[in-house]
Amino acid sequence: ISLILSLIPRKMPKSAHSQDLEIIQKIKKYESFFDDEYGENASEMRDKIDEIENLLKKKEKPSRIKILLNDIKNLSIGVTGSVIASGIVTLLSRV
């Protein structure tokens, strides 16, 4: 029985860092639209994404990363009529 159980693939829970990296990768797919969607806040969005990526590479505390993700969410909430910003808000609401 133990041999059979060892052959069944087990899903390992994702670490906070891997979840955050996955989220950032999804958001970055739409970076080319930031100028149109976020206007004057586009550079702030890019800066926060860059900072999160640097923190993830250094394996920094998840609390700082969560603050930055929340900042991105708040910037996205402020964008009205944007499907991309709405998608980002929805994505970050799950974090």
N, C-alpha and C positions, 0 to 999 in steps of 0.2 A: 504494500500500500504506500509506503513512504517513497518508493521509487516512482510510482505513478504520480503522487503529489508533487514530487520534485520536477516532473516534466511539464506540469501545468504552469504556463507563464503567469507571473504575478505582477500586477501593476504596483509599482512603487509610488507612494505619494510624492507629488512634485514639491520641491523645496520652494520657499518663498522667492529665492533668487531666480530659479528657473521659470516660475510663473511670471515674475516681473519682466524678465527678459523676453518671454513670449509676448507679453502685452506690448512692450516697446517695439518689438519687431513688427507687430500688426499695425501699430500706429505709424511707424516709419514708412510703411507702404504708401501712405497718403501724403508724405511730406511735400511732394511737388504741388499739392493743392493748398498748402498752408497760407501762402501769400494771399490768394483769393479768398479763402475761407476765414482766416484770422486777421487779415489786414495788418495793422500796426503791432498786433500781438504775435505775429508769425515768428519773429526772431526769438521772442521769449519762449514760445513753444519749443523751438529747436534747441535753445540753450538748456531748457529743463530736460529734454530727452538726452542730450549729450551728457549732462551731469549724472543722470540716472545710469546711463551706460558706463560711465567711469566708475561710479559707486559699485555697480554690479561686477565689473572687472576686478575691483579691489576687495570684493566680498564684504562690503561695508554693512553696517547695521541696517536691517530692513526698515526700521522706523524712519530713517531719513528718506529712504526711497519712497515710502508710503506718503510722506509729506509732499514730495515732488509730484507723485502721481495724483494726489489730491489737487495740487496746484494746476496740473494739466486738465483735470476734470473741471475745475472752476473756470478756467479759461474757455473751455469748450461749452460750458453751460451759457456763458455770455455771448456765444455766437448763435444768432437766431437764423432759422431757415436753412441751416446747413446739415445735409444728410451725414457728411463726414463727422462733423462735431457731435451730432446726436449719437452716431455710432460709437464714438470715443467715450462719451458719457455713459452709454449703456455698458460698454466693455469695462470701464473703470468702476461702475456700480457693483460689479461682482467681486471686486477686490476687498 
